[in-house]
Amino acid sequence: MITEPQDEQTFDKEVTRVLTEMKDMDVSSDDYAKAVKNLDTLCAARSSKTNSWLSADLIIPAAVNILGIILVLNYEKLGVVTSKAMSMIGRGK
């Protein structure tokens, strides 16, 4: 039965286990090729788990843009001024 790893330490333990097993294998054997493939799969799974599409690099600029728009709209509410809020929206990179 295969269980899903719970945290990054589990990935590190499995990578260490595979590398330890590979030390005793012949480089030209089929078992070594399978171990390399398993190691590659483990490393890819670890990197995909740690990379999140929602990061601080995205959240902070978005929050600052929204706060700026709210401040401009509040200022315009207090004193009638032509709307400049929409031109202040930052563009994503």
Secondary structure, 3 states (H helix, E strand, C coil): CCCCCCCHHHHHHHHHHHHHHHHCCCCCCHHHHHHHHHHHHHHHHHHHHHCCCCCHHHHHHHHHHHHHHHHHHHHHHHCCCCCCCHHHCCCCC
